[in-house]
């Protein structure tokens, strides 16, 4: 259970922002979105494969950018 403690002089808007950050950190929004509708097991597997493919592309691009950056740093030395 998520709890946020605020003092008597603390801004309520700040408490709401803290709550939002904790909910995002615990991936509660993702879970709620996923459970909103029933998803057949085959569709769930397909979605999982698609998400994994997207993540592989992101990781590959990140590694490429990192290698490019290291290469440019070595050229400057």
C-alpha positions in Angstrom: 0.0 0.0 0.0 1.3 3.4 -0.9 1.3 6.1 1.8 2.4 9.7 1.7 2.9 11.6 4.9 2.5 15.4 4.8 3.1 17.9 7.5 0.6 20.6 8.6 2.4 23.3 6.6 3.2 21.2 3.6 1.6 22.0 0.2 -1.1 19.4 -0.8 0.0 19.8 -4.5 3.4 18.6 -3.5 1.9 15.5 -1.7 -0.1 14.7 -4.9 3.1 14.9 -7.0 4.9 12.6 -4.5 2.0 10.1 -4.8 2.1 10.3 -8.6 5.9 9.6 -8.5 5.5 6.6 -6.2 2.7 5.2 -8.3 4.8 5.5 -11.5 7.9 4.0 -9.7 5.9 1.0 -8.6 4.4 0.6 -12.2 0.9 0.7 -10.9 -0.4 2.7 -13.9 1.0 0.0 -16.2 -0.7 -2.7 -14.3 -4.0 -0.9 -14.3 -3.8 -0.3 -18.0 -3.0 -3.9 -18.6 -5.9 -5.2 -16.5 -8.5 -2.8 -17.9 -9.6 -5.3 -20.5 -9.3 -9.1 -20.8 -6.6 -10.2 -23.2 -6.5 -13.6 -24.7 -3.3 -15.6 -23.9 -2.3 -15.7 -27.5 -2.8 -11.9 -27.9 -0.8 -11.4 -24.6 2.1 -13.5 -26.0 2.0 -11.5 -29.3 2.0 -8.2 -27.4 4.9 -9.5 -25.3 6.9 -10.4 -28.4 6.2 -7.0 -30.0 7.3 -5.2 -26.8 10.5 -7.3 -26.6 11.3 -6.4 -30.3 10.8 -2.7 -29.6 13.1 -3.0 -26.5 15.7 -4.8 -28.6 15.7 -2.0 -31.1 15.9 0.6 -28.4 18.8 -1.2 -26.7 20.6 -1.6 -30.0 20.3 2.1 -30.8 21.5 3.0 -27.4 24.5 0.8 -27.7 25.2 2.3 -31.1 25.0 5.9 -29.8 27.3 5.0 -26.9 29.9 3.4 -29.2 29.7 6.4 -31.5 30.2 8.8 -28.5 33.2 6.8 -27.3 34.7 6.8 -30.8 34.3 10.5 -31.1 35.9 11.0 -27.6 38.9 8.9 -28.6 39.3 10.9 -31.8 39.5 14.1 -29.8 42.2 12.9 -27.6 
